[in-house]
Amino acid sequence: MANNLLRLFLESNLANLKKNGLYNEIDTVYGANGPMITIGNKSFINLSSNNYLGLATDPRLKKVAQEAIGSHGLGSGAVRTINGTLDLHDKLENKLAEFKGTEAAIAYQSGFNCNMAAISAVMDKHDVIFSDALNHASIIDGCRLSKATIIRYEHSDMDDLRKKAKQAISLGKYKKMMIITDGVFSMDGDIAKLPDIVDIAEELNLITYVDDAHGSGVTGNGYGTVKQFGLEEKIDFQIGTLSKAIGVVGGYVAGKKVLIDWLKARSRPFLFSTALSPADIAASIKAIELLMDSKELNQALWENGNYLKHGLVKLGFNIGKSETPITPCIIGDEKVTQLFSNRLYDEGVYAKSIVFPTVPKGTGRIRNMPTSAHTKEMLDRTLAAYEKVGREMGLI
Ligand SMILES: *Cc1c(COP(=O)(O)O)cnc(C)c1O
């Protein structure tokens, strides 16, 4: 490395992470990311993906992706505004608008990019954003990029939101005001209080922005959290990802046509980054069609989630306050949580520990992400591993 200061910076910071147990050794998964995965030469029950409906390996999606490569090739060729908007992009966006119950939609290369794109295309330094304390990192970064004032309110605390919004309004210095929230919070699996948020937004004239990355395909019979509450007309921005329940990659913003037109004219990841590829688009369209045609996968997901939750509770574990299939198993102490996760790994269960600073100190947990693709037998083996390790460590 040419620059010594850089080398020192990198080496000392990496050493610090390792010393404090904060360095994540990344495992390589060999082959497909399904309900079972292979790491090294060992097979695991996979409870760590966001592949809620098992669509990442669905043969129907694979088939249309292969056909799209045949008809449209591999890359989209350019950024959308110059030469990269394919008929498939239009088809995907029409399907997304139908799925989300909005006038229009715009697709991006990822959910992360949606938040980079949409917030700063609308909000600026004269504006203020009220952001839930547990919002996703991409929301936080998107807010920062906009240069608006960011005011965090306590997680899902509507009194705090109302109080802080009124305080900000009383200063009389902000132009636009926006409330941003995840639809489903991925660490605890709880759902945002969207009806209350909409009430406050209407009362105080706030723009509403819901990132439902973990909700789409899961809540509202698969249509997402906004639909679950019947609020399609009241939420200005509906953000989603194509990489979780949809099983592919990409993201989208759905809303009024005037909003989508503006994002196509002004949002930078749309203007300056090459569009989604044909295979990804075709597979995503198919996934949404499957979701809209049948509730089967969605029901299997909830059934599996409830089965795992009941099993863990019966064993005496604390699974927090999840309202979705996301199943945290709260252990508490950070070191004990990591040890627990390592022991589950030995037992063939791949479920990651999530500890401070991702979640508050003392609330370390194993986060289980059951999917529709898990069999009862896999879930029973998971529960047996939890029972064995839990007793061994004196936790149950
Ligand atoms: C996962 C997630 C994203 C990122 O989506 P990608 O498509 O993986 O980039 C954005 N927002 C929220 C709330 C998420 O949970």
The ligand as an SDF file (V2000), in Angstrom:
LIG
                    3D

 15 15  0  0  0  0  0  0  0  0999 V2000
  -33.2420   -4.3090    3.5590 C   0  0  0  0  0  0  0  0  0  0  0  0
  -33.7400   -2.9290    3.5990 C   0  0  0  0  0  0  0  0  0  0  0  0
  -33.3510   -1.9980    2.6350 C   0  0  0  0  0  0  0  0  0  0  0  0
  -32.3370   -2.3220    1.5850 C   0  0  0  0  0  0  0  0  0  0  0  0
  -32.8950   -3.0510    0.5420 O   0  0  0  0  0  0  0  0  0  0  0  0
  -31.9290   -3.6860   -0.5530 P   0  0  0  0  0  0  0  0  0  0  0  0
  -32.8340   -3.9860   -1.6840 O   0  0  0  0  0  0  0  0  0  0  0  0
  -31.3090   -4.8890    0.0550 O   0  0  0  0  0  0  0  0  0  0  0  0
  -30.9270   -2.6370   -0.8890 O   0  0  0  0  0  0  0  0  0  0  0  0
  -33.9050   -0.7290    2.6870 C   0  0  0  0  0  0  0  0  0  0  0  0
  -34.7810   -0.3830    3.6460 N   0  0  0  0  0  0  0  0  0  0  0  0
  -35.1670   -1.2500    4.5910 C   0  0  0  0  0  0  0  0  0  0  0  0
  -36.1530   -0.8180    5.6180 C   0  0  0  0  0  0  0  0  0  0  0  0
  -34.6470   -2.5510    4.6120 C   0  0  0  0  0  0  0  0  0  0  0  0
  -35.0320   -3.4100    5.5580 O   0  0  0  0  0  0  0  0  0  0  0  0
  1  2  1  0
  2  3  1  0
  2 14  2  0
  3  4  1  0
  3 10  2  0
  4  5  1  0
  5  6  1  0
  6  7  2  0
  6  8  1  0
  6  9  1  0
 10 11  1  0
 11 12  2  0
 12 13  1  0
 12 14  1  0
 14 15  1  0
M  END
$$$$
